[in-house]
Amino acid sequence: MSANLEHSLSRPPTAGRTARQGAISIDDVVKVYDPDGAAVMAVDHCTLDIPAGEICMIVGPSGCGKTTLLNAIAGFHSISSGTIRMDGEVLCGPGKPQAEPGSDRIVVFQNGALFPWKTNLENVAFGPKMQGKLSHKEIYAKARSMMADAGLNGTENNYPGEVSSGLRRRVEIVRALMNDPKVLLFDEPYRALDSLTKSVMHEALLEIYYKNKVTIFFITHDLEEAIFLGHRLVIMTSRPCRPKKILDVDIPHPRDYSVLTSPRFRELMEETSAIVHEEAKKSFAAGEKEG
């Protein structure tokens, strides 16, 4: 597990917070790597508002800057200019180029980050134990209850390596929710899963979401995944990253996999595919020139 994640899990939530919100406002954000040298612009005057409780899906060409933006929200990277706010409070901006990581914004990483030497139950209980806000009994009662809600009954005493990749993903999500975050930040969490496991995980994530209504910022290259899960779909340009098109996914929630055969789902797939393909061609051409 990275030091960034361990710090964010163990850091107490903002004092005095009584209700989960999680509205994210990204205002004219720029990120330039190595400004005194190569000056590579990763994010270019990006503006995006994500209402509290929304599942916002982010798609775009590889290397366009999506993860850079996620890391800025999480507090893992600084920004060069602009402002990022959560519920109106500045996370980073002028005079404060990097947000402070915290348990109000938890990242679920692509490659996973469970402690392999701890049981699944111990992994889920880790954040609250480090915060010291609840008693041992309260922590483990909450952990068992949330694991049961996520369909993890019977896996509490297993180690991560003893369960399937799909179940490990569920454990990670439950561990994140144990900290009562305002925002979950997903960086292609299901990329390595086979299509059948991925479809099960999509429905499992929505079941967890319907019970918690946390704001979700979700990066993916899978357009079917993006449309199935999201309230909105933000298509980013090739590097440097900024929104090219924002689509409302006007398919009612709750959803199950029957929506994949609906005419509206196919229309959204066609519209999205055309825009993403256009940006992917630009990214490929730029890569050829740079190579």
Backbone as CSV, one residue per row, in Angstrom:
resi,resn,N_x,N_y,N_z,CA_x,CA_y,CA_z,C_x,C_y,C_z
1,MET,0.845,-1.197,0.000,0.000,0.000,0.000,0.881,1.249,0.000
2,SER,0.472,2.259,-0.814,1.264,3.480,-0.899,1.123,4.301,0.368
3,ALA,2.138,5.135,0.630,2.080,6.024,1.793,0.918,6.998,1.665
4,ASN,0.619,7.449,0.409,-0.494,8.370,0.199,-1.808,7.754,0.657
5,LEU,-2.060,6.497,0.261,-3.313,5.864,0.628,-3.379,5.622,2.122
6,GLU,-2.295,5.135,2.721,-2.296,4.861,4.154,-2.579,6.136,4.934
7,HIS,-2.000,7.259,4.490,-2.231,8.536,5.159,-3.696,8.940,5.042
8,SER,-4.287,8.778,3.836,-5.662,9.206,3.633,-6.636,8.346,4.418
9,LEU,-6.337,7.056,4.584,-7.208,6.180,5.355,-7.140,6.480,6.843
10,SER,-5.953,6.841,7.322,-5.777,7.016,8.757,-6.084,8.434,9.223
11,ARG,-6.164,9.370,8.283,-6.431,10.752,8.674,-7.900,10.909,9.057
12,PRO,-8.217,11.542,10.200,-9.616,11.694,10.612,-10.399,12.533,9.616
13,PRO,-11.716,12.289,9.490,-12.552,13.142,8.651,-12.568,14.564,9.193
14,THR,-13.010,15.492,8.340,-13.086,16.893,8.743,-13.926,17.028,10.005
15,ALA,-13.410,17.761,10.973,-14.095,17.912,12.261,-15.454,18.566,12.058
16,GLY,-16.442,18.044,12.779,-17.756,18.659,12.769,-18.647,18.251,11.622
17,ARG,-18.163,17.397,10.700,-19.010,17.013,9.578,-20.089,16.065,10.076
18,THR,-21.345,16.413,9.825,-22.451,15.599,10.306,-23.209,14.929,9.168
19,ALA,-23.040,15.371,7.940,-23.771,14.796,6.817,-22.844,14.685,5.613
20,ARG,-22.953,13.574,4.919,-22.151,13.387,3.713,-22.666,14.296,2.608
21,GLN,-21.748,14.994,1.944,-22.115,15.795,0.787,-21.221,15.358,-0.373
22,GLY,-20.199,16.135,-0.703,-19.246,15.676,-1.693,-19.346,16.305,-3.064
23,ALA,-19.894,17.529,-3.163,-19.900,18.224,-4.451,-18.481,18.679,-4.785
24,ILE,-18.012,18.351,-5.983,-16.671,18.724,-6.436,-16.778,19.783,-7.522
25,SER,-16.021,20.855,-7.379,-15.962,21.921,-8.380,-14.525,22.091,-8.849
26,ILE,-14.300,21.834,-10.129,-12.978,21.989,-10.749,-13.054,23.230,-11.633
27,ASP,-12.302,24.250,-11.275,-12.437,25.556,-11.920,-11.139,25.976,-12.591
28,ASP,-11.100,25.890,-13.928,-9.996,26.416,-14.736,-8.643,25.837,-14.297
29,VAL,-8.613,24.533,-14.058,-7.401,23.890,-13.532,-6.409,23.588,-14.645
30,VAL,-5.163,23.919,-14.372,-4.038,23.624,-15.268,-3.008,22.832,-14.475
31,LYS,-2.437,21.816,-15.122,-1.318,21.084,-14.533,-0.219,20.956,-15.574
32,VAL,0.965,21.498,-15.230,2.138,21.416,-16.100,3.226,20.677,-15.343
33,TYR,3.693,19.576,-15.918,4.813,18.846,-15.342,6.128,19.459,-15.830
34,ASP,7.093,19.529,-14.917,8.433,20.042,-15.231,8.352,21.425,-15.893
35,PRO,7.745,22.407,-15.205,7.539,23.721,-15.813,8.829,24.442,-16.192
36,ASP,9.937,24.095,-15.539,11.206,24.746,-15.849,12.039,23.973,-16.869
37,GLY,11.478,22.853,-17.342,12.217,22.034,-18.308,11.376,21.748,-19.532
38,ALA,10.890,20.496,-19.627,10.113,20.092,-20.799,8.743,20.760,-20.853
39,ALA,8.213,21.166,-19.705,6.917,21.861,-19.617,5.816,21.082,-20.341
40,VAL,5.508,19.891,-19.837,4.462,19.052,-20.409,3.132,19.396,-19.744
41,MET,2.195,19.905,-20.535,0.886,20.260,-20.007,0.007,19.012,-20.003
42,ALA,-0.452,18.598,-18.823,-1.297,17.417,-18.687,-2.775,17.781,-18.614
43,VAL,-3.086,18.903,-17.981,-4.471,19.370,-17.840,-4.519,20.828,-18.299
44,ASP,-5.487,21.134,-19.153,-5.511,22.445,-19.812,-6.819,23.177,-19.513
45,HIS,-6.786,24.081,-18.521,-7.934,24.927,-18.204,-9.223,24.092,-18.130
46,CYS,-9.192,23.098,-17.266,-10.310,22.161,-17.104,-11.316,22.704,-16.100
47,THR,-12.578,22.738,-16.496,-13.662,23.164,-15.618,-14.749,22.098,-15.636
48,LEU,-15.156,21.662,-14.446,-16.160,20.604,-14.339,-16.791,20.668,-12.951
49,ASP,-18.106,20.636,-12.888,-18.827,20.599,-11.616,-19.517,19.251,-11.482
50,ILE,-19.300,18.594,-10.333,-19.885,17.286,-10.053,-20.771,17.413,-8.822
51,PRO,-22.084,17.311,-8.979,-22.972,17.438,-7.820,-22.753,16.329,-6.805
52,ALA,-23.066,16.612,-5.560,-22.958,15.608,-4.501,-23.830,14.407,-4.834
53,GLY,-23.276,13.206,-4.660,-24.026,11.983,-4.883,-24.093,11.517,-6.313
54,GLU,-23.414,12.200,-7.229,-23.425,11.801,-8.637,-22.346,10.754,-8.925
55,ILE,-22.657,9.834,-9.840,-21.638,8.962,-10.413,-21.189,9.612,-11.715
56,CYS,-19.994,10.195,-11.691,-19.453,10.914,-12.844,-18.370,10.049,-13.476
57,MET,-18.595,9.602,-14.692,-17.669,8.721,-15.399,-16.778,9.557,-16.323
58,ILE,-15.469,9.308,-16.261,-14.487,10.057,-17.035,-13.833,9.124,-18.040
59,VAL,-13.946,9.444,-19.333,-13.307,8.640,-20.368,-12.447,9.553,-21.247
60,GLY,-11.483,8.941,-21.915,-10.601,9.698,-22.798,-9.408,8.844,-23.173
61,PRO,-8.607,9.295,-24.130,-7.458,8.513,-24.588,-6.463,8.235,-23.465
62,SER,-5.718,7.154,-23.587,-4.662,6.852,-22.625,-3.655,8.000,-22.575
63,GLY,-3.241,8.351,-21.371,-2.242,9.397,-21.210,-2.743,10.808,-21.402
64,CYS,-4.086,10.997,-21.438,-4.592,12.343,-21.724,-4.569,13.252,-20.494
65,GLY,-4.457,12.672,-19.292,-4.416,13.503,-18.090,-5.530,13.222,-17.101
66,LYS,-6.320,12.165,-17.343,-7.446,11.842,-16.447,-6.966,11.521,-15.030
67,THR,-5.948,10.672,-14.939,-5.443,10.275,-13.621,-4.766,11.445,-12.916
68,THR,-4.138,12.328,-13.673,-3.556,13.538,-13.084,-4.632,14.348,-12.370
69,LEU,-5.785,14.468,-12.997,-6.893,15.212,-12.401,-7.405,14.510,-11.140
70,LEU,-7.554,13.197,-11.211,-7.974,12.428,-10.031,-6.989,12.614,-8.881
71,ASN,-5.698,12.533,-9.197,-4.679,12.672,-8.158,-4.683,14.060,-7.529
72,ALA,-5.045,15.064,-8.304,-5.135,16.424,-7.746,-6.288,16.522,-6.758
73,ILE,-7.432,15.890,-7.083,-8.563,15.885,-6.154,-8.192,15.139,-4.871
74,ALA,-7.487,14.013,-5.033,-7.110,13.193,-3.879,-6.051,13.857,-3.013
75,GLY,-5.273,14.773,-3.581,-4.191,15.410,-2.841,-2.852,14.735,-3.046
76,PHE,-2.735,13.919,-4.087,-1.477,13.229,-4.379,-0.562,14.056,-5.279
77,HIS,-1.162,14.968,-6.090,-0.388,15.830,-6.978,-0.815,17.273,-6.773
78,SER,0.068,18.198,-7.070,-0.274,19.621,-7.052,-0.896,20.019,-8.388
79,ILE,-1.476,21.209,-8.431,-1.918,21.813,-9.685,-1.087,23.066,-9.939
80,SER,-1.020,23.483,-11.191,-0.230,24.669,-11.552,-1.038,25.948,-11.401
81,SER,-2.331,25.879,-11.694,-3.215,27.029,-11.500,-4.653,26.531,-11.483
82,GLY,-5.563,27.442,-11.143,-6.962,27.076,-11.009,-7.300,26.702,-9.577
83,THR,-8.505,26.189,-9.375,-8.985,25.866,-8.039,-9.838,24.595,-8.073
84,ILE,-9.675,23.757,-7.069,-10.555,22.614,-6.864,-11.195,22.769,-5.487
85,ARG,-12.518,22.711,-5.443,-13.267,22.845,-4.190,-14.109,21.606,-3.936
86,MET,-14.374,21.358,-2.681,-15.340,20.343,-2.288,-16.335,20.985,-1.334
87,ASP,-17.610,20.945,-1.711,-18.663,21.586,-0.922,-18.335,23.039,-0.620
88,GLY,-17.740,23.701,-1.615,-17.442,25.122,-1.508,-16.135,25.467,-0.841
89,GLU,-15.498,24.488,-0.189,-14.236,24.745,0.492,-13.066,24.394,-0.436
90,VAL,-12.050,25.250,-0.436,-10.911,25.069,-1.336,-10.067,23.882,-0.887
91,LEU,-9.902,22.905,-1.805,-8.951,21.818,-1.585,-7.559,22.247,-2.030
92,CYS,-7.488,22.854,-3.212,-6.227,23.405,-3.705,-6.547,24.548,-4.647
93,GLY,-5.619,25.486,-4.704,-5.837,26.676,-5.521,-4.719,27.671,-5.294
94,PRO,-4.952,28.947,-5.582,-3.917,29.960,-5.390,-3.386,29.972,-3.959
95,GLY,-2.076,29.857,-3.817,-1.450,29.833,-2.499,-1.484,28.478,-1.819
96,LYS,-2.190,27.526,-2.410,-2.269,26.162,-1.855,-2.325,25.190,-3.029
97,PRO,-1.176,24.949,-3.679,-1.182,24.183,-4.928,-1.545,22.716,-4.781
98,GLN,-1.448,22.159,-3.575,-1.746,20.740,-3.405,-2.721,20.542,-2.265
99,ALA,-3.791,19.764,-2.539,-4.761,19.434,-1.498,-4.130,18.514,-0.469
100,GLU,-4.661,18.553,0.730,-4.204,17.636,1.762,-5.027,16.357,1.672
101,PRO,-4.376,15.176,1.551,-5.147,13.927,1.512,-5.979,13.762,2.776
102,GLY,-7.113,13.114,2.639,-7.963,12.894,3.796,-8.946,11.776,3.555
103,SER,-9.542,11.271,4.605,-10.476,10.161,4.467,-11.819,10.594,3.893
104,ASP,-12.007,11.881,3.623,-13.217,12.333,2.935,-13.134,12.098,1.430
105,ARG,-11.918,11.785,0.927,-11.697,11.460,-0.494,-10.802,10.224,-0.551
106,ILE,-11.370,9.093,-0.928,-10.640,7.836,-0.928,-10.485,7.324,-2.357
107,VAL,-9.271,6.896,-2.700,-8.982,6.350,-4.029,-9.057,4.830,-3.992
108,VAL,-9.761,4.256,-4.962,-9.738,2.808,-5.202,-8.869,2.600,-6.436
109,PHE,-7.681,2.020,-6.223,-6.670,1.964,-7.265,-6.895,0.814,-8.242
110,GLN,-6.303,0.967,-9.418,-6.401,-0.027,-10.478,-5.814,-1.370,-10.058
111,ASN,-4.677,-1.356,-9.370,-3.975,-2.588,-9.031,-4.281,-3.103,-7.628
112,GLY,-5.190,-2.449,-6.937,-5.537,-2.904,-5.595,-4.503,-2.457,-4.573
113,ALA,-4.933,-2.365,-3.307,-4.024,-1.881,-2.273,-4.376,-2.447,-0.905
114,LEU,-4.908,-3.672,-0.886,-5.190,-4.308,0.408,-3.899,-4.800,1.040
115,PHE,-3.877,-4.817,2.362,-2.742,-5.406,3.071,-2.836,-6.921,2.946
116,PRO,-1.906,-7.581,2.285,-2.024,-9.035,2.094,-1.866,-9.831,3.377
117,TRP,-1.240,-9.242,4.403,-1.015,-9.955,5.665,-2.152,-9.766,6.666
118,LYS,-3.170,-9.003,6.291,-4.334,-8.821,7.150,-5.523,-9.550,6.531
119,THR,-6.434,-10.039,7.372,-7.653,-10.641,6.845,-8.510,-9.559,6.194
120,ASN,-9.507,-10.000,5.434,-10.410,-9.039,4.807,-11.089,-8.167,5.858
121,LEU,-11.504,-8.763,6.965,-12.138,-7.986,8.035,-11.163,-6.969,8.621
122,GLU,-9.930,-7.376,8.833,-8.926,-6.450,9.375,-8.640,-5.322,8.398
123,ASN,-8.629,-5.617,7.100,-8.439,-4.574,6.096,-9.574,-3.562,6.151
124,VAL,-10.800,-4.051,6.239,-11.961,-3.163,6.277,-11.937,-2.285,7.526
125,ALA,-11.475,-2.844,8.636,-11.469,-2.114,9.903,-10.281,-1.172,10.059
126,PHE,-9.338,-1.201,9.135,-8.065,-0.491,9.313,-8.231,1.014,9.522
127,GLY,-8.984,1.671,8.649,-9.112,3.124,8.737,-9.680,3.603,10.054
128,PRO,-10.857,3.118,10.463,-11.404,3.550,11.752,-10.500,3.219,12.941
129,LYS,-9.776,2.097,12.877,-8.854,1.773,13.970,-7.760,2.823,14.077
130,MET,-7.236,3.264,12.937,-6.186,4.278,12.936,-6.711,5.636,13.411
131,GLN,-7.974,5.928,13.102,-8.559,7.205,13.508,-8.852,7.232,15.008
132,GLY,-9.163,6.069,15.575,-9.408,5.993,17.014,-10.673,6.668,17.477
133,LYS,-11.650,6.827,16.590,-12.892,7.518,16.952,-13.955,6.572,17.490
134,LEU,-13.805,5.266,17.203,-14.786,4.282,17.635,-14.105,3.237,18.509
135,SER,-14.898,2.561,19.307,-14.357,1.470,20.116,-14.091,0.258,19.223
136,HIS,-13.272,-0.665,19.726,-12.971,-1.896,18.987,-14.267,-2.625,18.623
137,LYS,-15.189,-2.716,19.561,-16.455,-3.405,19.323,-17.265,-2.707,18.238
138,GLU,-17.329,-1.377,18.286,-18.092,-0.618,17.293,-17.490,-0.767,15.895
139,ILE,-16.164,-0.726,15.823,-15.490,-0.843,14.527,-15.800,-2.176,13.874
140,TYR,-15.655,-3.238,14.620,-15.840,-4.560,14.016,-17.312,-4.876,13.758
141,ALA,-18.208,-4.328,14.545,-19.631,-4.493,14.255,-19.993,-3.778,12.948
142,LYS,-19.460,-2.569,12.791,-19.716,-1.821,11.556,-19.091,-2.526,10.360
143,ALA,-17.874,-3.033,10.528,-17.186,-3.712,9.432,-17.953,-4.954,8.990
144,ARG,-18.402,-5.756,9.949,-19.145,-6.977,9.600,-20.471,-6.642,8.921
145,SER,-21.137,-5.600,9.406,-22.410,-5.195,8.823,-22.231,-4.729,7.374
146,MET,-21.214,-3.905,7.130,-20.991,-3.387,5.782,-20.517,-4.490,4.837
147,MET,-19.730,-5.412,5.332,-19.308,-6.533,4.497,-20.511,-7.399,4.126
148,ALA,-21.426,-7.595,5.071,-22.635,-8.363,4.774,-23.481,-7.670,3.717
149,ASP,-23.627,-6.346,3.837,-24.401,-5.579,2.858,-23.802,-5.692,1.458
150,ALA,-22.478,-5.875,1.385,-21.789,-5.964,0.094,-21.636,-7.403,-0.399
151,GLY,-22.310,-8.341,0.254,-22.246,-9.728,-0.187,-20.948,-10.423,0.149
152,LEU,-20.299,-10.000,1.235,-19.000,-10.558,1.618,-19.086,-11.476,2.830
153,ASN,-20.295,-11.906,3.166,-20.443,-12.868,4.259,-19.600,-14.109,3.994
154,GLY,-18.901,-14.559,5.021,-18.096,-15.763,4.885,-16.673,-15.536,4.435
155,THR,-16.339,-14.297,4.085,-14.968,-13.991,3.640,-14.188,-13.198,4.683
156,GLU,-14.806,-12.928,5.818,-14.192,-12.043,6.806,-12.817,-12.530,7.253
157,ASN,-12.670,-13.825,7.448,-11.420,-14.361,7.991,-10.454,-14.842,6.917
158,ASN,-10.845,-14.675,5.650,-9.923,-14.975,4.554,-8.941,-13.827,4.377
159,TYR,-7.780,-14.152,3.823,-6.831,-13.122,3.414,-7.126,-12.735,1.962
160,PRO,-6.735,-11.532,1.535,-7.045,-11.110,0.175,-6.632,-12.116,-0.904
161,GLY,-5.493,-12.750,-0.717,-5.032,-13.711,-1.715,-5.838,-14.983,-1.767
162,GLU,-6.759,-15.166,-0.831,-7.561,-16.388,-0.774,-8.943,-16.230,-1.401
163,VAL,-9.262,-15.040,-1.899,-10.554,-14.811,-2.538,-10.342,-14.310,-3.959
164,SER,-11.396,-14.324,-4.743,-11.296,-13.919,-6.151,-11.000,-12.433,-6.281
165,SER,-10.558,-12.050,-7.474,-10.263,-10.636,-7.730,-11.510,-9.777,-7.577
166,GLY,-12.672,-10.312,-7.970,-13.904,-9.550,-7.824,-14.259,-9.299,-6.374
167,LEU,-14.069,-10.312,-5.517,-14.341,-10.125,-4.092,-13.341,-9.175,-3.461
168,ARG,-12.087,-9.219,-3.900,-11.091,-8.260,-3.380,-11.502,-6.837,-3.703
169,ARG,-12.048,-6.628,-4.897,-12.522,-5.287,-5.257,-13.631,-4.829,-4.310
170,ARG,-14.531,-5.744,-3.966,-15.604,-5.390,-3.035,-15.041,-5.031,-1.663
171,VAL,-14.066,-5.801,-1.220,-13.445,-5.513,0.075,-12.842,-4.116,0.069
172,GLU,-12.177,-3.743,-1.030,-11.568,-2.407,-1.119,-12.621,-1.304,-1.044
173,ILE,-13.742,-1.521,-1.735,-14.789,-0.497,-1.730,-15.385,-0.364,-0.332
174,VAL,-15.648,-1.499,0.323,-16.194,-1.451,1.679,-15.204,-0.790,2.627
175,ARG,-13.910,-1.106,2.482,-12.906,-0.466,3.335,-12.930,1.045,3.150
176,ALA,-13.076,1.495,1.913,-13.152,2.931,1.664,-14.390,3.531,2.327
177,LEU,-15.535,2.864,2.216,-16.778,3.394,2.771,-16.793,3.376,4.296
178,MET,-15.979,2.534,4.908,-15.890,2.499,6.376,-15.452,3.846,6.951
179,ASN,-14.775,4.654,6.158,-14.287,5.955,6.610,-15.300,7.075,6.389
180,ASP,-16.522,6.694,5.940,-17.576,7.680,5.662,-17.086,8.795,4.750
181,PRO,-16.510,8.437,3.594,-15.998,9.477,2.694,-17.121,10.259,2.029
182,LYS,-16.781,11.434,1.592,-17.701,12.196,0.751,-17.574,11.772,-0.708
183,VAL,-16.353,11.417,-1.115,-16.066,11.124,-2.517,-15.240,9.847,-2.622
184,LEU,-15.624,8.969,-3.557,-14.797,7.836,-3.940,-14.205,8.118,-5.315
185,LEU,-12.902,7.923,-5.428,-12.172,8.181,-6.664,-11.683,6.844,-7.218
186,PHE,-12.235,6.432,-8.356,-11.903,5.141,-8.954,-11.008,5.349,-10.172
187,ASP,-9.852,4.699,-10.175,-8.939,4.775,-11.321,-8.909,3.412,-12.017
188,GLU,-9.831,3.214,-12.947,-9.960,1.961,-13.704,-9.911,0.726,-12.796
189,PRO,-10.786,0.639,-11.798,-10.664,-0.430,-10.814,-10.950,-1.826,-11.351
190,TYR,-11.681,-1.906,-12.477,-12.057,-3.231,-12.989,-11.319,-3.596,-14.272
191,ARG,-10.268,-2.869,-14.574,-9.579,-3.061,-15.852,-9.044,-4.485,-16.019
192,ALA,-8.545,-5.077,-14.943,-7.913,-6.391,-15.045,-8.902,-7.547,-14.945
193,LEU,-10.195,-7.265,-14.748,-11.178,-8.330,-14.564,-11.707,-8.828,-15.903
194,ASP,-12.070,-10.104,-15.960,-12.707,-10.635,-17.162,-14.114,-10.060,-17.275
195,SER,-14.709,-10.175,-18.459,-15.973,-9.488,-18.732,-17.105,-9.974,-17.845
196,LEU,-17.145,-11.266,-17.524,-18.212,-11.784,-16.674,-18.078,-11.257,-15.253
197,THR,-16.855,-11.304,-14.701,-16.628,-10.785,-13.354,-16.909,-9.289,-13.309
198,LYS,-16.506,-8.595,-14.362,-16.731,-7.150,-14.417,-18.226,-6.826,-14.372
199,SER,-19.040,-7.585,-15.105,-20.476,-7.311,-15.111,-21.087,-7.517,-13.725
200,VAL,-20.625,-8.550,-13.012,-21.099,-8.782,-11.646,-20.670,-7.638,-10.736
201,MET,-19.437,-7.163,-10.917,-18.924,-6.074,-10.083,-19.662,-4.767,-10.341
202,HIS,-20.070,-4.531,-11.579,-20.834,-3.326,-11.882,-22.135,-3.304,-11.080
203,GLU,-22.865,-4.413,-11.111,-24.123,-4.466,-10.371,-23.875,-4.375,-8.865
204,ALA,-22.775,-4.998,-8.400,-22.445,-4.926,-6.971,-22.128,-3.490,-6.558
205,LEU,-21.384,-2.765,-7.408,-21.060,-1.372,-7.094,-22.327,-0.529,-7.008
206,LEU,-23.247,-0.733,-7.947,-24.492,0.035,-7.904,-25.303,-0.300,-6.658
207,GLU,-25.323,-1.567,-6.255,-26.029,-1.932,-5.025,-25.426,-1.208,-3.822
208,ILE,-24.099,-1.161,-3.767,-23.429,-0.452,-2.675,-23.714,1.046,-2.758
209,TYR,-23.678,1.583,-3.973,-23.931,3.011,-4.167,-25.349,3.388,-3.719
210,TYR,-26.355,2.579,-4.071,-27.730,2.911,-3.722,-27.922,2.984,-2.215
211,LYS,-27.113,2.267,-1.457,-27.206,2.289,0.009,-26.418,3.439,0.630
212,ASN,-25.437,3.981,-0.113,-24.537,4.983,0.472,-24.602,6.356,-0.196
213,LYS,-24.909,6.399,-1.485,-25.048,7.649,-2.247,-23.840,8.579,-2.100
214,VAL,-22.659,8.006,-2.097,-21.441,8.785,-2.065,-21.150,9.296,-3.477
215,THR,-20.519,10.449,-3.599,-20.096,10.954,-4.903,-19.001,10.049,-5.470
216,ILE,-19.102,9.723,-6.758,-18.128,8.837,-7.396,-17.535,9.520,-8.626
217,PHE,-16.203,9.609,-8.648,-15.429,10.104,-9.796,-14.700,8.873,-10.333
218,PHE,-15.085,8.390,-11.530,-14.695,7.068,-11.991,-14.050,7.169,-13.367
219,ILE,-12.763,6.837,-13.442,-12.034,6.830,-14.710,-12.109,5.442,-15.334
220,THR,-12.407,5.390,-16.629,-12.457,4.116,-17.332,-12.171,4.314,-18.818
221,HIS,-11.745,3.222,-19.471,-11.657,3.195,-20.930,-12.801,2.392,-21.533
222,ASP,-13.621,1.783,-20.680,-14.698,0.904,-21.105,-15.983,1.721,-21.245
223,LEU,-16.409,1.974,-22.484,-17.563,2.836,-22.712,-18.861,2.196,-22.219
224,GLU,-18.970,0.883,-22.349,-20.163,0.204,-21.845,-20.251,0.356,-20.327
225,GLU,-19.120,0.222,-19.661,-19.053,0.420,-18.213,-19.458,1.842,-17.850
226,ALA,-18.940,2.802,-18.597,-19.205,4.212,-18.297,-20.690,4.540,-18.395
227,ILE,-21.318,4.033,-19.438,-22.732,4.351,-19.642,-23.609,3.573,-18.669
228,PHE,-23.251,2.325,-18.401,-24.063,1.519,-17.484,-24.061,2.102,-16.078
229,LEU,-22.909,2.578,-15.596,-22.801,3.040,-14.221,-23.203,4.501,-14.035
230,GLY,-22.884,5.361,-14.984,-22.861,6.792,-14.724,-24.180,7.531,-14.818
231,HIS,-24.268,8.611,-14.047,-25.309,9.617,-14.262,-24.912,10.547,-15.406
232,ARG,-23.608,10.866,-15.445,-23.065,11.674,-16.542,-21.760,11.051,-17.020
233,LEU,-21.461,11.328,-18.276,-20.248,10.827,-18.900,-19.472,12.018,-19.446
234,VAL,-18.233,12.186,-18.945,-17.387,13.297,-19.378,-16.303,12.734,-20.296
235,ILE,-16.324,13.162,-21.553,-15.340,12.704,-22.529,-14.239,13.756,-22.600
236,MET,-13.024,13.331,-22.274,-11.886,14.244,-22.248,-11.168,14.266,-23.593
237,THR,-10.550,15.399,-23.867,-9.730,15.539,-25.067,-8.433,14.747,-24.906
238,SER,-7.741,14.545,-26.032,-6.373,14.046,-25.949,-5.536,15.091,-25.217
239,ARG,-4.385,14.670,-24.682,-3.561,15.564,-23.872,-3.260,16.875,-24.609
240,PRO,-3.421,17.982,-23.864,-3.772,18.126,-22.450,-5.274,17.971,-22.220
241,CYS,-5.618,17.466,-21.048,-6.972,17.033,-20.708,-7.893,18.208,-20.376
242,ARG,-9.054,18.191,-20.984,-10.155,19.084,-20.618,-11.424,18.459,-21.199
243,PRO,-12.584,18.769,-20.655,-13.814,18.153,-21.165,-14.097,18.586,-22.602
244,LYS,-14.358,17.598,-23.453,-14.783,17.879,-24.826,-16.293,17.810,-24.947
245,LYS,-16.893,16.825,-24.269,-18.334,16.619,-24.334,-18.800,16.024,-23.016
246,ILE,-19.909,16.517,-22.512,-20.519,15.970,-21.299,-21.909,15.477,-21.666
247,LEU,-22.133,14.177,-21.449,-23.406,13.558,-21.808,-24.169,13.168,-20.550
248,ASP,-25.445,13.525,-20.496,-26.320,13.008,-19.450,-26.750,11.606,-19.846
249,VAL,-26.543,10.653,-18.945,-26.983,9.281,-19.211,-28.419,9.181,-18.693
250,ASP,-29.349,9.465,-19.575,-30.754,9.600,-19.187,-31.474,8.251,-19.195
251,ILE,-30.851,7.293,-18.512,-31.456,5.983,-18.272,-31.717,5.906,-16.772
252,PRO,-32.959,5.691,-16.368,-33.279,5.786,-14.939,-32.508,4.782,-14.079
253,HIS,-32.149,5.227,-12.887,-31.659,4.347,-11.827,-32.855,3.965,-10.970
254,PRO,-32.812,2.772,-10.316,-31.762,1.755,-10.336,-31.704,1.028,-11.675
255,ARG,-30.512,0.525,-12.000,-30.278,-0.165,-13.271,-29.821,-1.590,-13.031
256,ASP,-30.122,-2.445,-14.003,-29.503,-3.765,-14.062,-29.100,-3.995,-15.515
257,TYR,-28.546,-5.161,-15.781,-27.952,-5.371,-17.098,-28.951,-5.469,-18.238
258,SER,-30.238,-5.445,-17.939,-31.229,-5.424,-19.011,-31.163,-4.125,-19.817
259,VAL,-30.610,-3.042,-19.210,-30.559,-1.762,-19.930,-29.592,-1.810,-21.111
260,LEU,-28.668,-2.786,-21.129,-27.689,-2.851,-22.219,-28.335,-3.111,-23.570
261,THR,-29.529,-3.690,-23.562,-30.209,-3.980,-24.827,-31.225,-2.905,-25.201
262,SER,-31.319,-1.843,-24.390,-32.304,-0.800,-24.666,-31.833,0.082,-25.816
263,PRO,-32.767,0.622,-26.607,-32.394,1.508,-27.713,-31.589,2.721,-27.249
264,ARG,-31.956,3.302,-26.094,-31.245,4.497,-25.633,-29.811,4.179,-25.269
265,PHE,-29.576,3.004,-24.665,-28.204,2.612,-24.340,-27.364,2.514,-25.612
266,ARG,-27.904,1.905,-26.643,-27.150,1.761,-27.894,-26.905,3.130,-28.541
267,GLU,-27.868,4.026,-28.453,-27.681,5.382,-28.993,-26.530,6.090,-28.282
268,LEU,-26.497,5.979,-26.953,-25.425,6.614,-26.187,-24.078,5.981,-26.514
269,MET,-24.046,4.672,-26.706,-22.805,4.000,-27.088,-22.290,4.522,-28.419
270,GLU,-23.171,4.671,-29.388,-22.760,5.146,-30.713,-22.245,6.582,-30.646
271,GLU,-22.965,7.433,-29.931,-22.552,8.831,-29.826,-21.205,8.957,-29.118
272,THR,-21.047,8.221,-28.030,-19.816,8.279,-27.251,-18.639,7.704,-28.026
273,SER,-18.859,6.576,-28.691,-17.784,5.914,-29.430,-17.210,6.834,-30.497
274,ALA,-18.065,7.557,-31.187,-17.602,8.437,-32.259,-16.696,9.539,-31.718
275,ILE,-17.078,10.125,-30.574,-16.289,11.221,-30.007,-14.964,10.705,-29.462
276,VAL,-15.008,9.571,-28.734,-13.792,9.010,-28.164,-12.836,8.570,-29.265
277,HIS,-13.378,7.989,-30.322,-12.529,7.549,-31.432,-11.803,8.732,-32.072
278,GLU,-12.507,9.836,-32.200,-11.887,11.043,-32.774,-10.702,11.515,-31.928
279,GLU,-10.880,11.538,-30.597,-9.798,11.974,-29.721,-8.664,10.948,-29.675
280,ALA,-9.003,9.661,-29.770,-7.977,8.626,-29.773,-7.087,8.753,-31.016
281,LYS,-7.678,9.091,-32.139,-6.892,9.284,-33.366,-5.932,10.452,-33.208
282,LYS,-6.382,11.522,-32.561,-5.506,12.675,-32.318,-4.349,12.274,-31.402
283,SER,-4.669,11.509,-30.374,-3.638,11.076,-29.434,-2.620,10.181,-30.111
284,PHE,-3.085,9.276,-30.968,-2.189,8.375,-31.683,-1.275,9.159,-32.618
285,ALA,-1.869,10.123,-33.338,-1.059,10.927,-34.263,-0.018,11.736,-33.510
286,ALA,-0.385,12.286,-32.366,0.580,13.046,-31.577,1.691,12.153,-31.064
287,GLY,1.348,10.932,-30.688,2.352,9.983,-30.220,3.334,9.624,-31.301
288,GLU,2.841,9.460,-32.531,3.723,9.145,-33.649,4.705,10.293,-33.901
289,LYS,4.190,11.524,-33.791,5.074,12.680,-34.021,6.133,12.791,-32.936
290,GLU,5.675,12.541,-31.684,6.620,12.650,-30.576,7.649,11.539,-30.599
291,GLY,7.241,10.341,-31.125,8.154,9.204,-31.142,9.221,9.334,-32.192
